[in-house]
Amino acid sequence: MRKYSWTPAEDKFIEDNYALLGPKKCCEAMGRAYNEVKYRAGQLCVRMYRQKRSAEHHKLAKRGLGAMPGDALAELVAKGILNM
C-alpha cells in the first residue's frame, strides 16, 4: 500500500535520523519507498553530510585524536603539547 501524504511524525523521524541512518535504513524503518524518503528529505533540507578529510586529520586519527574538536586541537598545538 502506497502512502502519499507525510505525517508530522514521519517528518520528525527524517529530520532526526536521516543524516545518521541514511535513506535505506530510514525507508525500511518507515515502510516507505527509498525514493520517497530521499525526495522528502530533500524537501525538508535534510542531507547526509560527508566531510572531506584532510591529510592532517588522517594523521591525527592515527594518533587517536581525530574526534577532537578543532579548537581543542589548536589549543594543544599552541601550547606545544601536540606537534603536527
PyMOL commands that set and color helices and strands:
alter all, ss='L'
color gray80, all
select helices_A, chain A and resi 8-30+34-43+55-62+70-78
alter helices_A, ss='H'
color red, helices_A
deselect
rebuild
show_as cartoon
